[in-house]
Amino acid sequence: MTPDEFRQHGHAMIDHIADYMRDVASYPVLSRVAPGDVAALLPDEPPSEGESWDAIIADIDRVVMPGLTHWQSPNFYAYFPATTSPPAILGDLLSSGLGVQGMLWSTSPACTEIETKVLDWLADIINLPEAFTSRSSRGGGVIQGTASEAVLVTMLAARARAGHPPNPIVYCSSQAHSSVIKAAMIAGIGRDHVRLIDVDESLAMRPNRLAEQIRRDRADGFSPLFICATVGTTSSGAVDPVAAIGEISKREQCWLHVDAAWAGASCVCPEHQHIIGGVEYAESFNFNPHKWLLTTFDCSALWVQDRASILEALSITPEYLRNQASDSGALIDYRDWQIPLGRRFRALKLWFVIRHYGVEGLRKHIRRGVELATLFESQVKNDDQFELAAPRSLGLVCFRLKGDDARSQALLTRINDSGAAYFTHTRLPNPASPGEDQFVIRAAIGALQTREEHIRAVWARLQAEASQIHSD
Ligand SMILES: Cc1ncc(COP(=O)(O)O)c(C=O)c1O
């Protein structure tokens, strides 16, 4: 493909994406294909000769579109939002177009220095303490692929800092994301060395239970190592008390990591920054701009107060990576802050997003999500058939039909099968029956295109489906 042909096909591709953005609300949100349907449309053999670009492009509509679940639809309320936006897409495109590897400072100084600066900006926007920025003597930020990588990297750093103690123990709440356990499995700490600490009625970690468990573990000869506090749990958006956990962590000389994968984005708004109160106790803090902050996957921002521990855990320099700039020790080589060697120029999309929307634009986006979730919450409260299953957290509303689980399960199936919207579920403790949990539907609101009209329409649809279940 010559540069001129690329220009022509590139313009057509941008047109295609712009049309998709315009029309995304018109597709059934959850893909309707059955397992194997997409693969069956592909030949068993790859083409031996290159195909025409027209033939390749024709397969977007024939093969790809039916097999998509439309994450950018204004009616996508499943999981957590994985928002994208035009400036982020253009940043990603530029990253692909430039095709650089930013593993070392010298392999593209712009890749490293823009990333460092943009993460300092983002730290300032969410009001992280100065110690997490590169302006401090010891801290700094890095873009990881995912929150799962961030927790693994910091767990490895914690172990290195502690001098690789025997029988290390990891702590998180029973509501923490499974990536904490997975990190312990990968790190060789083992899932049976992860303690899931009990939660209170708001589903936040009970600090006194954490302290008791650490005491017991020490008495039993284990080495308490790493505590993960979650700000915005996946199931219900619960917020662990970071300051109280931080006091314990400091006393016990553990590494405190704060996983704010989804909720961290809300801290661009001063009125939500209290959720990370106490973050100064944390060694590391992570949130995903690729969730609620309009930055196309993958972009997970991790800040640490002590970058030396990460380097100690992950730095290794074979001869073929040595260069004068790195040897000077005066710069950042981000390969030492992550699991892989190679890295994309992900900072471009985040830089474009922050510059295009500005801090006020980002706040507006988050505030709209919270307002719409508040509207959704009030609809739930005002309808006798429904109940809230947990207090609304920012843009997340957990709700259910009153009565047995089967009714909410049926409602979820009906609404998702209708194509009008896509919701997912979880199980949360049943306040009426201690020790039991119940089926809950999650409404995670925050897509770029979601507006009041979508919330009102989806609520009307939920009510209509619910009344069908009633009369079935
Ligand atoms: C609280 C929390 N932590 C971690 C993760 C994992 O995120 P990632 O896909 O970036 O690894 C999620 C995903 O939703 C999450 O909600």
The ligand as an ORCA input file, in Angstrom:
! r2SCAN-3c Opt
* xyz 0 1
  C     -11.953     -2.508     40.869
  C     -11.320     -3.144     39.667
  N     -10.033     -3.497     39.715
  C      -9.425     -4.084     38.666
  C     -10.101     -4.326     37.494
  C      -9.373     -4.982     36.363
  O      -9.193     -4.075     35.328
  P      -8.259     -4.377     34.088
  O      -9.120     -4.946     33.026
  O      -7.693     -3.031     33.709
  O      -7.205     -5.323     34.516
  C     -11.440     -3.974     37.392
  C     -12.203     -4.222     36.153
  O     -13.335     -3.885     36.009
  C     -12.074     -3.371     38.509
  O     -13.368     -3.034     38.475
*
